[in-house]
Amino acid sequence: MSHVVVLEDPRRVTAVPLVEEWRAFRRVPLAARLWCGLLVLLALALPWARPGEVRTQHAAFVAVLVLLGLLNVELGRAAEGGSLVLRQRPHKALSAWPFAAALVAPAVLLPPAVLVTYWWTRRRGMRVPLWKWVGSGAVLVLAGTAVDAVVGAGRPTPLDVGLGALLFLAVEAGLLAVCARVNDAQDEAWLRAQLRSAAFHGNELGVLLSGAAVAVLWLAGPLYVLLAVPGFVTLQRALLVEPLRTEAETDGKTGLLHYGAWRAVAEPEVARHDVNAVLFVDLDHFKAVNDTYGHVVGDHVLAEVCSRLVGALRGQDLPGRFGGEEFCVLLPGTGLPEARAVADRLRALTCARPVNGMLITVSVGVGVAAPGAHAPLDALLAAADSAVYVAKDAGRDRTEVQVVGPVPVPRVDTALRASQSA
């Protein structure tokens, strides 16, 4: 499900030594390491606890699924336009094969099937940390084992397929949600965002049902499985729509929404609440950072400040990159005291520790609607923009607030009003 695959030209990728992978794993929070280890142990043990005789047709079916999985990886590379892809993509069709296997074959065949598919995907350029990739494979094995336990392998009915797909998705999402919680929040920002996305789960359900179609075709006759291959070509292209849309809306340096995409989300949020606030966050003396250390260091500073900014916000707040070294944040349903508190917390976290040896500070302008003002987004933006300039002029590394009051009612001459009423 959350299989983030970086498909790159294997000739240009330097393999990460296992020693480095182990060191990276040791730096992960202890709770995440324990959870990953537990998932692997359960994935190795639970399938063997399931009854079921492994017959020749079962082994043949799983072998075909593995071949389809390897083909699926190549189709994913082709859908990206070739063998060199530098951005991460969620190629979710990897979960189709263990689900199809769970519908027809005993669960004991799931671990080797997932192992071979995941090994090939990594060999072909996947660059997720190894411990995450192993944990992801274990999640698929456990989800498939749950389907085998509840639905049972054999000749699935339509009800079995539907129930099994929902169960697989629920187990998969639940186990990955725990992974996202026990690991560092920034390290799992992508996974947390995907698990909150309805489109992500909808795509995953479609992938599982396509795997079920392969199982049904196999039971009708092994050669019918060939009919599924063109469908997977289309599926790979369809799965790219959402990541490409996200990339178009997201700033590559910070991971935040571009201003246009941010505004499209912010405007309906402002309309839903009577009181709102907008923050403008501007890095102090950022031009000096670029001029002194170069733009590569400057980009790293931007990314780190963005990370601290996100850490200071609440779950409902909406951050975006306004442009240059300036960020915008919508605080929906937030009045003056709380908006100032969020802004001050953000400033404190920014300068809590150096970035690349430099102490970075920010100036924050707050535009907040007065009670009953129902201020539009443009008014809040203008107030926040004006407030951040006040903060800069007053010495930087400070918060300034401008309140947007009720829109004044135009005054009408008494005589004119009387003539209109007559």
C-alpha positions as MATLAB code, in Angstrom:
seq = 'MSHVVVLEDPRRVTAVPLVEEWRAFRRVPLAARLWCGLLVLLALALPWARPGEVRTQHAAFVAVLVLLGLLNVELGRAAEGGSLVLRQRPHKALSAWPFAAALVAPAVLLPPAVLVTYWWTRRRGMRVPLWKWVGSGAVLVLAGTAVDAVVGAGRPTPLDVGLGALLFLAVEAGLLAVCARVNDAQDEAWLRAQLRSAAFHGNELGVLLSGAAVAVLWLAGPLYVLLAVPGFVTLQRALLVEPLRTEAETDGKTGLLHYGAWRAVAEPEVARHDVNAVLFVDLDHFKAVNDTYGHVVGDHVLAEVCSRLVGALRGQDLPGRFGGEEFCVLLPGTGLPEARAVADRLRALTCARPVNGMLITVSVGVGVAAPGAHAPLDALLAAADSAVYVAKDAGRDRTEVQVVGPVPVPRVDTALRASQSA';
ca = [
       0.000    0.000    0.000;
       2.520    2.604    1.098;
       5.208    1.128   -1.100;
       7.091    4.265   -2.118;
       9.225    3.161   -5.016;
      12.016    5.260   -6.466;
      12.610    3.752   -9.876;
      16.061    4.723  -11.056;
      18.592    3.605  -13.606;
      20.424    0.780  -11.787;
      23.651    1.734  -13.550;
      23.573    5.154  -11.863;
      22.563    4.079   -8.367;
      25.204    3.263   -5.793;
      24.049    0.458   -3.557;
      23.825    1.342    0.111;
      25.963   -1.136    2.097;
      24.125   -3.271    4.607;
      26.255   -1.768    7.358;
      24.881    1.684    6.523;
      21.349    0.286    6.378;
      21.863   -1.191    9.847;
      23.186    2.113   11.183;
      20.171    3.906    9.749;
      17.904    1.366   11.431;
      19.677    1.911   14.762;
      18.895    5.639   14.514;
      15.165    4.934   14.247;
      13.125    5.351   17.465;
      13.108    2.195   19.584;
       9.326    1.819   19.325;
       9.555    1.778   15.516;
      12.332   -0.824   15.579;
      10.360   -3.060   17.928;
       7.214   -2.715   15.834;
       9.057   -3.567   12.612;
      10.663   -6.595   14.269;
       7.290   -7.763   15.550;
       5.748   -7.461   12.091;
       8.519   -9.551   10.547;
       8.273  -12.267   13.226;
       4.494  -12.480   12.820;
       4.796  -12.576    9.025;
       7.177  -15.513    9.305;
       5.152  -17.409   11.928;
       1.427  -16.847   11.333;
       1.190  -18.231    7.773;
       2.566  -21.561    9.039;
      -0.147  -21.645   11.704;
      -2.843  -21.695    9.022;
      -4.017  -25.170    7.961;
      -4.022  -26.068    4.305;
      -2.298  -28.499    1.974;
      -0.029  -26.948   -0.639;
      -0.923  -28.539   -3.959;
       0.784  -28.289   -7.321;
      -1.855  -25.921   -8.695;
      -1.371  -23.630   -5.698;
       2.375  -23.432   -6.237;
       1.873  -22.868   -9.967;
      -0.578  -20.042   -9.329;
       1.732  -18.277   -6.886;
       4.620  -18.661   -9.347;
       2.477  -16.979  -12.003;
       1.617  -14.203   -9.544;
       5.312  -13.630   -8.859;
       5.988  -13.354  -12.582;
       3.117  -10.899  -12.904;
       4.559   -8.938   -9.993;
       7.942   -8.689  -11.710;
       6.200   -7.669  -14.922;
       4.266   -5.060  -12.958;
       7.515   -3.460  -11.785;
       8.700   -3.185  -15.389;
       5.354   -1.740  -16.448;
       5.741    0.848  -13.703;
       9.136    1.821  -15.061;
       7.730    2.056  -18.576;
       4.807    4.180  -17.377;
       7.330    6.630  -15.943;
       8.832    7.059  -19.396;
      11.900    4.874  -19.034;
      14.366    3.492  -16.579;
      15.439    6.762  -14.969;
      12.986    8.324  -12.529;
      14.312   10.591   -9.783;
      11.090   11.155   -7.808;
       9.308    8.831   -5.439;
       6.090    7.221   -6.631;
       3.620    4.946   -4.854;
       3.410    1.894   -7.123;
       0.610    0.247   -5.181;
      -0.042   -2.681   -7.489;
       2.433   -4.704   -5.409;
      -0.410   -5.522   -3.005;
      -2.515   -7.147   -5.745;
      -0.431  -10.326   -5.749;
      -0.560  -11.368   -2.077;
      -4.289  -10.649   -2.074;
      -4.822  -12.830   -5.154;
      -2.687  -15.575   -3.586;
      -4.683  -15.434   -0.328;
      -7.929  -16.017   -2.220;
      -6.723  -19.231   -3.889;
      -3.636  -20.675   -2.170;
      -2.656  -21.473    1.439;
      -1.132  -18.617    3.438;
       2.194  -20.414    3.800;
       2.995  -19.422    0.200;
       2.632  -15.710    0.922;
       6.084  -15.011    2.459;
       8.149  -16.393   -0.441;
       5.904  -14.682   -3.013;
       6.239  -11.288   -1.328;
       9.958  -11.812   -0.731;
      10.748  -12.443   -4.408;
       8.567   -9.548   -5.627;
      10.060   -7.122   -3.148;
      13.602   -8.299   -3.882;
      13.111   -7.669   -7.592;
      11.570   -4.252   -7.005;
      14.547   -3.228   -4.893;
      16.997   -4.619   -7.422;
      15.326   -2.522  -10.111;
      15.928    0.726   -8.276;
      13.699    1.103   -5.209;
      15.478    3.334   -2.691;
      13.376    3.212    0.464;
      15.384    2.405    3.632;
      15.703   -1.356    3.813;
      14.020   -1.692    7.212;
      10.935    0.111    5.888;
      10.821   -2.106    2.823;
      11.063   -5.280    4.921;
       8.339   -3.989    7.234;
       6.125   -3.118    4.274;
       6.458   -6.635    2.871;
       5.612   -8.095    6.287;
       2.446   -5.977    6.374;
       1.282   -7.467    3.060;
       1.951  -10.993    4.286;
      -0.076  -10.371    7.447;
      -2.943   -8.783    5.521;
      -3.041  -11.759    3.170;
      -2.934  -14.178    6.106;
      -5.942  -12.399    7.640;
      -7.852  -12.857    4.388;
      -6.953  -16.550    4.305;
      -8.140  -16.934    7.911;
     -11.502  -15.222    7.400;
     -12.396  -15.970    3.790;
     -10.399  -19.152    3.247;
      -8.497  -20.180    0.150;
     -10.309  -22.028   -2.604;
     -12.864  -20.790   -5.115;
     -13.932  -17.358   -3.820;
     -17.478  -16.086   -4.319;
     -18.154  -12.403   -5.126;
     -18.975  -11.912   -1.433;
     -15.648  -13.501   -0.477;
     -13.802  -11.140   -2.823;
     -15.518   -8.019   -1.493;
     -15.146   -8.991    2.152;
     -11.555  -10.071    1.602;
     -10.596   -6.828   -0.137;
     -12.041   -4.713    2.677;
     -10.341   -6.882    5.301;
      -6.980   -6.753    3.506;
      -7.230   -2.970    3.222;
      -8.224   -2.561    6.877;
      -5.379   -4.726    8.206;
      -2.881   -3.097    5.878;
      -3.920    0.455    6.755;
      -4.066   -0.316   10.472;
      -0.583   -1.812   10.651;
       0.900    0.994    8.572;
      -0.843    3.590   10.733;
       0.965    2.174   13.754;
       4.246    2.367   11.813;
       3.557    6.026   11.038;
       2.867    6.782   14.693;
       5.776    5.032   16.366;
       8.359    6.448   13.959;
       9.494   10.062   13.709;
       6.700   12.307   12.400;
       8.833   13.980    9.741;
      10.183   10.671    8.503;
       6.640    9.406    8.035;
       5.062   12.628    6.742;
       4.356   11.062    3.338;
       2.793    7.926    4.808;
       0.637    9.890    7.249;
      -0.630   12.092    4.440;
      -1.451    9.086    2.264;
      -3.314    7.286    5.034;
      -5.505   10.381    5.452;
      -6.283   10.487    1.724;
      -9.533    8.939    0.475;
      -8.055    8.747   -3.035;
      -5.162    6.668   -1.725;
      -7.483    4.077   -0.167;
      -9.727    4.108   -3.223;
      -6.770    3.377   -5.485;
      -5.616    0.614   -3.178;
      -9.053   -1.008   -3.199;
      -9.028   -0.925   -7.005;
      -5.599   -2.569   -7.030;
      -6.810   -5.357   -4.729;
      -9.849   -6.020   -6.900;
      -7.603   -6.219   -9.961;
      -5.644   -8.910   -8.123;
      -8.914  -10.695   -7.399;
      -9.691  -10.587  -11.131;
      -6.425  -12.438  -11.794;
      -7.449  -15.114   -9.267;
     -10.846  -15.547  -10.906;
      -9.285  -15.756  -14.359;
      -6.857  -18.428  -13.121;
      -9.696  -20.536  -11.756;
     -11.519  -20.236  -15.074;
      -8.393  -21.407  -16.905;
      -4.693  -20.557  -16.453;
      -4.311  -19.047  -19.917;
      -7.062  -16.532  -19.167;
      -4.596  -14.777  -16.870;
      -2.982  -13.286  -19.979;
      -6.128  -11.185  -20.391;
      -5.192   -9.268  -17.251;
      -1.864   -7.951  -18.581;
      -3.285   -5.099  -20.718;
      -5.371   -4.043  -17.734;
      -2.280   -3.662  -15.595;
      -0.673   -1.439  -18.224;
      -3.673    0.884  -17.915;
      -3.648    0.556  -14.135;
      -0.024    1.682  -13.874;
      -0.771    4.795  -15.887;
      -3.889    5.513  -13.834;
      -1.953    5.215  -10.579;
       0.350    8.022  -11.717;
      -2.462   10.575  -11.987;
      -2.680   11.356   -8.271;
       1.115   11.563   -7.642;
       1.577   13.808  -10.684;
      -1.259   16.072   -9.538;
       0.286   16.238   -6.072;
       3.682   17.108   -7.538;
       2.143   19.875   -9.612;
       0.617   21.393   -6.471;
       3.570   20.848   -4.133;
       6.815   22.743   -3.733;
       9.679   20.297   -4.246;
      12.045   21.965   -1.765;
       9.726   22.130    1.233;
       6.918   19.669    0.489;
       4.331   22.397    1.111;
       1.560   23.450   -1.249;
       2.340   26.118   -3.804;
       0.454   29.343   -3.189;
      -2.173   28.672   -5.870;
      -2.971   25.197   -4.534;
      -2.878   26.522   -0.946;
      -5.362   29.262   -1.806;
      -7.735   26.788   -3.467;
      -7.893   24.812   -0.216;
      -7.861   27.861    2.079;
     -10.764   29.807    0.574;
     -13.511   27.260    1.372;
     -12.017   26.797    4.850;
     -12.257   30.534    5.494;
     -15.874   30.520    4.321;
     -16.734   27.741    6.775;
     -15.646   29.648    9.904;
     -16.667   32.971   11.402;
     -13.191   33.726   12.732;
      -9.924   32.889   10.972;
      -6.299   33.920   11.026;
      -3.483   33.908    8.474;
       0.229   33.917    9.295;
       2.983   35.211    7.049;
       6.333   33.713    8.096;
       9.425   35.375    6.635;
      12.992   34.174    7.282;
      15.205   36.943    8.600;
      18.321   37.852    6.569;
      17.836   34.864    4.247;
      19.530   36.624    1.316;
      22.713   36.729    3.376;
      22.526   32.945    3.814;
      22.335   32.410    0.046;
      25.034   34.984   -0.682;
      27.433   33.608    1.946;
      26.886   29.847    1.818;
      25.245   29.280   -1.558;
      21.797   28.245   -2.672;
      22.279   24.568   -1.809;
      22.726   25.470    1.856;
      19.892   27.959    1.489;
      17.581   25.223    0.251;
      18.529   23.055    3.224;
      17.736   25.946    5.576;
      14.350   26.411    3.891;
      13.521   22.719    4.247;
      14.567   22.631    7.911;
      12.601   25.766    8.808;
       9.609   24.291    7.013;
       9.962   21.106    9.076;
       9.995   23.104   12.304;
       7.083   25.202   11.093;
       4.962   22.112   10.483;
       5.944   20.794   13.916;
       4.610   23.970   15.547;
       1.207   23.799   13.877;
      -1.989   22.067   14.879;
      -3.639   19.323   12.881;
      -6.216   21.600   11.246;
      -3.754   24.335   10.224;
      -2.839   24.685    6.541;
       0.731   25.713    5.644;
       1.915   26.691    2.176;
       4.892   28.292    0.474;
       3.993   31.825   -0.580;
       7.237   32.348   -2.466;
      10.945   32.817   -1.871;
      11.628   32.550    1.861;
       8.051   33.375    2.865;
       5.425   30.912    4.065;
       1.698   31.376    4.566;
      -0.419   29.498    7.101;
      -4.186   29.444    7.502;
      -5.447   28.950   11.056;
      -9.139   28.135   10.504;
     -11.578   28.984   13.270;
      -8.825   30.732   15.242;
      -9.085   34.033   17.089;
      -6.446   36.506   18.211;
      -5.047   34.930   21.424;
      -4.590   31.471   19.948;
      -3.217   32.818   16.648;
      -0.563   34.796   18.496;
       0.297   31.741   20.600;
       0.792   29.617   17.462;
       2.964   32.329   15.897;
       5.136   32.674   18.995;
       5.525   28.895   19.295;
       6.588   28.772   15.660;
       9.241   31.456   16.208;
      10.544   29.687   19.299;
      10.905   26.341   17.516;
      12.650   27.957   14.563;
      15.494   29.409   16.633;
      15.606   26.546   19.160;
      18.766   25.118   17.592;
      21.099   26.119   14.736;
      20.655   25.063   11.107;
      23.980   24.285    9.415;
      25.670   26.091   12.282;
      23.549   29.226   11.815;
      20.920   30.580   14.175;
      17.901   31.249   11.984;
      15.047   33.484   13.108;
      11.738   34.386   11.495;
       9.418   37.361   11.567;
       5.716   36.517   11.699;
       2.808   38.681   10.652;
      -0.660   37.683   11.829;
      -3.820   38.793   10.084;
      -6.813   37.845   12.192;
     -10.518   38.530   11.789;
     -12.316   40.389   14.539;
     -15.341   38.579   16.023;
     -18.241   38.929   13.614;
     -16.058   40.342   10.830;
     -16.340   37.342    8.442;
     -13.172   38.644    6.795;
     -12.387   37.200    3.333;
      -9.085   35.499    2.641;
      -7.688   38.465    0.704;
      -8.259   40.779    3.679;
      -6.514   38.363    6.033;
      -3.597   37.982    3.622;
      -3.230   41.745    3.258;
      -3.264   42.205    7.027;
      -0.687   39.451    7.589;
       1.534   40.864    4.843;
       1.376   44.326    6.376;
       2.067   42.924    9.855;
       5.191   41.057    8.777;
       6.648   44.284    7.375;
       5.972   45.935   10.712;
       7.817   43.055   12.408;
      10.789   43.505   10.062;
      10.944   47.249   10.666;
      10.691   46.747   14.450;
      13.823   44.606   14.625;
      12.881   41.152   13.220;
      12.395   37.887   15.151;
       9.057   39.088   16.465;
       5.318   38.678   15.962;
       3.060   41.517   14.886;
      -0.734   41.362   14.606;
      -3.248   43.277   12.533;
      -6.952   42.766   13.157;
      -9.378   42.860   10.258;
     -12.543   44.516   11.574;
     -16.095   44.347   10.238;
     -16.497   45.699    6.726;
     -17.926   49.222    7.159;
     -21.450   49.874    5.847;
     -21.449   52.775    3.349;
     -23.081   55.868    4.826;
     -26.183   57.060    2.966;
     -27.414   60.652    3.095;
     -30.623   60.967    5.158;
     -32.466   62.843    2.431;
     -31.408   60.303   -0.198;
     -32.554   57.451    2.062;
     -35.936   59.161    2.547;
     -36.409   59.687   -1.172;
     -35.576   56.018   -1.834;
     -38.094   54.822    0.764;
     -40.781   57.083   -0.750;
];
